[in-house]
Amino acid sequence: NGGWSMHKIYWFSGTGNTLKIARTFSEKLGGAELISISRLDRSEDIVFSGETVGIFFPVYCFGVPSIITKFIERIKSADPDTYIYAVCTSGGMRGAALPMVEDDLAEKGIDLSAAFHIVMPNNYIPLSGAASEKRIAKLFAKADSKVDEAITAINAFKRTRPLRIFPIDTIQKFISRRAVGSLEGADKWFWTDDKCNGCGLCSKICPASNISMVGGKPSWHHRCEQCMACLQWCPEHSIQFRKSSLKRKRYHHPDIKPNDIARVTE
């Protein structure tokens, strides 16, 4: 699970927002070890150790992506002296994501020391296309400020429990579990237009190992995370979701490259 390091960051990112934030945290913590959750051996137990451990992920359906839930299930133990924190990114609301992580860890007897939420540009194209460059620049500036606040808290080992608003968070948790559970089969709405050149990037970048190339075209296998990495990173803009993506501007973080995200690297 990455070997020993004073600071570790486990991250999951589809279009680069969360990875960018994780990298910034790493730099400001003096070089935390960055560990891609999608590249981990999924049969291997996870042990949290070191001075600090962070779990970084985007909010899905007011909650936690399936890949993060499964990752937490594989955590075997944690050093009681390790400061464990969670960071979620989203295009708006945080939903019940951070309380859900806290609860899932608590079921394993692991204490979440702190939790942070950082707003980034929306990347879920079925709802909307990319924001304007001006809007994105404002979001990045605000995110930098939020990161600095979080780093100050982490360096001071400050405890900050996730905000809970009863009964809203309970309702959102229920909705999220059901909604995320339905995402696996939502890949039936992906399709490719005639611009597809069979490059295979979508297959390499998919964190769920959900895409294979069949006859030079991508084929989805119904274990989708709905991270939109395949669509947003497609160099030809040939992958579509229903008809909603046809006229919408695409987005991935400008400082992140496909190989940074890819589950299979070259």
HUZIWO-V933382 format. One record per residue. RES is the residue in one letter. PSI is psi in whole degrees, 0 to 359 (none if undefined). NEAR is the number of other C-alpha atoms within 8 Angstrom. D_LAST is the distance of its C-alpha to the last C-alpha in Angstrom with 2 decimals. Layout:
RES:PSI:NEAR:D_LAST / RES:PSI:NEAR:D_LAST
This chain:
N:34:7:20.76 / G:354:5:19.42 / G:182:4:22.29 / W:137:6:25.32 / S:153:8:25.44 / M:320:8:28.42 / H:133:12:26.74 / K:143:13:24.02 / I:117:14:22.59 / Y:128:12:21.11 / W:150:14:19.73 / F:130:13:18.96 / S:137:12:18.29 / G:313:10:17.76 / T:11:15:18.30 / G:345:11:18.02 / N:309:13:21.71 / T:323:15:21.69 / L:320:13:18.65 / K:315:11:20.46 / I:318:9:23.58 / A:318:12:21.96 / R:320:9:20.62 / T:317:9:24.13 / F:314:11:25.76 / S:313:13:23.63 / E:315:9:24.70 / K:341:8:28.29 / L:5:10:28.44 / G:22:6:27.60 / G:53:8:23.98 / A:146:13:23.57 / E:125:10:20.65 / L:123:11:18.27 / I:117:10:17.23 / S:120:9:15.34 / I:324:9:17.68 / S:341:9:15.39 / R:354:8:13.15 / L:151:8:16.40 / D:117:5:17.90 / R:0:4:20.41 / S:358:4:23.02 / E:136:8:23.20 / D:151:7:26.05 / I:136:9:25.60 / V:124:10:28.03 / F:124:10:28.64 / S:166:10:29.78 / G:186:12:30.12 / E:314:9:32.05 / T:148:12:30.29 / V:128:15:27.78 / G:145:11:26.68 / I:117:10:25.49 / F:131:15:24.05 / F:159:14:23.91 / P:152:12:25.15 / V:132:14:28.53 / Y:126:9:28.68 / C:46:10:32.11 / F:7:14:33.99 / G:218:17:32.15 / V:134:16:29.07 / P:150:12:25.97 / S:321:9:25.95 / I:329:9:22.74 / I:319:10:24.68 / T:316:11:27.80 / K:325:8:26.03 / F:313:9:24.42 / I:324:9:27.93 / E:331:6:29.33 / R:356:9:27.19 / I:118:11:28.55 / K:317:8:30.92 / S:170:9:32.66 / A:140:10:32.77 / D:127:9:34.53 / P:341:5:37.70 / D:355:5:37.38 / T:131:12:33.90 / Y:111:10:34.06 / I:128:11:31.96 / Y:160:13:31.37 / A:143:13:29.70 / V:122:13:28.51 / C:146:15:28.30 / T:152:15:27.52 / S:165:14:29.10 / G:3:9:30.38 / G:253:7:33.87 / M:151:6:35.46 / R:343:13:34.15 / G:218:12:36.10 / A:17:13:36.45 / A:310:13:32.86 / L:318:15:33.75 / P:326:11:36.88 / M:318:11:34.92 / V:316:11:32.48 / E:316:11:35.55 / D:318:8:37.33 / D:322:10:34.47 / L:321:12:34.14 / A:326:10:37.94 / E:338:7:38.14 / K:5:8:36.29 / G:21:6:38.67 / I:132:10:36.12 / D:128:8:37.36 / L:118:13:35.41 / S:324:11:36.62 / A:160:13:35.61 / A:140:12:34.01 / F:146:11:32.97 / H:132:9:32.31 / I:123:11:30.70 / V:132:10:31.07 / M:172:13:28.20 / P:140:11:27.95 / N:140:12:28.22 / N:10:13:25.17 / Y:90:9:26.73 / I:335:13:27.38 / P:337:8:29.83 / L:320:6:32.19 / S:157:9:31.65 / G:182:14:29.58 / A:147:12:28.26 / A:169:8:30.98 / S:158:6:32.32 / E:325:6:30.78 / K:316:6:33.97 / R:317:8:33.67 / I:317:11:30.02 / A:320:8:31.05 / K:318:8:33.89 / L:319:11:31.73 / F:319:9:29.33 / A:317:8:32.43 / K:322:8:33.93 / A:318:11:30.73 / D:319:8:30.74 / S:319:8:34.33 / K:322:9:33.62 / V:315:12:30.87 / D:319:8:33.42 / E:317:8:35.98 / A:317:9:33.68 / I:321:11:32.73 / T:317:8:36.46 / A:317:10:37.14 / I:316:9:34.46 / N:334:8:35.63 / A:3:6:39.13 / F:40:7:38.05 / K:138:9:39.82 / R:125:7:40.10 / T:101:7:39.64 / R:149:8:39.86 / P:142:10:38.41 / L:131:5:41.03 / R:130:7:42.69 / I:99:6:45.03 / F:136:6:46.96 / P:9:6:47.06 / I:314:7:44.34 / D:326:12:41.49 / T:318:9:42.78 / I:315:8:42.83 / Q:323:12:39.34 / K:317:14:38.04 / F:313:8:39.67 / I:317:10:38.39 / S:314:13:34.84 / R:317:9:34.68 / R:316:8:35.95 / A:314:9:33.82 / V:323:14:30.47 / G:338:8:31.48 / S:354:8:31.87 / L:333:12:28.44 / E:319:12:26.71 / G:359:9:28.53 / A:351:10:28.43 / D:354:13:25.37 / K:345:8:28.02 / W:356:7:28.56 / F:145:10:25.15 / W:164:9:25.28 / T:141:11:23.78 / D:187:8:25.93 / D:2:5:26.01 / K:348:8:23.50 / C:127:12:20.55 / N:10:7:18.67 / G:26:8:16.52 / C:334:6:13.13 / G:5:10:11.98 / L:321:9:10.63 / C:321:13:13.49 / S:320:13:12.52 / K:327:11:9.10 / I:341:14:11.01 / C:119:13:14.14 / P:344:11:15.14 / A:8:9:17.68 / S:42:9:15.74 / N:354:12:18.35 / I:129:11:16.90 / S:158:9:16.40 / M:121:11:16.61 / V:115:7:20.10 / G:32:4:21.46 / G:9:9:18.72 / K:151:11:19.60 / P:141:13:18.55 / S:129:8:20.83 / W:144:11:21.55 / H:21:8:22.88 / H:38:10:25.18 / R:45:10:23.58 / C:143:14:22.66 / E:347:11:22.60 / Q:35:8:23.60 / C:344:9:21.25 / M:14:11:20.91 / A:317:11:17.22 / C:316:12:16.79 / L:313:12:19.81 / Q:331:11:19.48 / W:350:12:15.95 / C:117:11:16.65 / P:337:5:16.63 / E:359:7:19.66 / H:36:11:21.49 / S:341:12:22.13 / I:130:12:21.80 / Q:158:14:25.21 / F:113:12:27.00 / R:225:8:30.50 / K:358:6:32.03 / S:334:11:31.76 / S:351:12:28.52 / L:319:7:29.77 / K:13:5:31.49 / R:142:10:29.83 / K:139:7:27.71 / R:163:9:24.16 / Y:136:9:22.79 / H:156:11:19.83 / H:130:9:20.26 / P:340:5:20.27 / D:0:5:18.87 / I:142:11:15.72 / K:156:7:12.48 / P:320:8:10.51 / N:340:8:7.42 / D:325:6:10.42 / I:325:13:11.64 / A:137:11:9.01 / R:323:11:9.94 / V:114:7:6.82 / T:156:6:3.77 / E:none:3:0.00
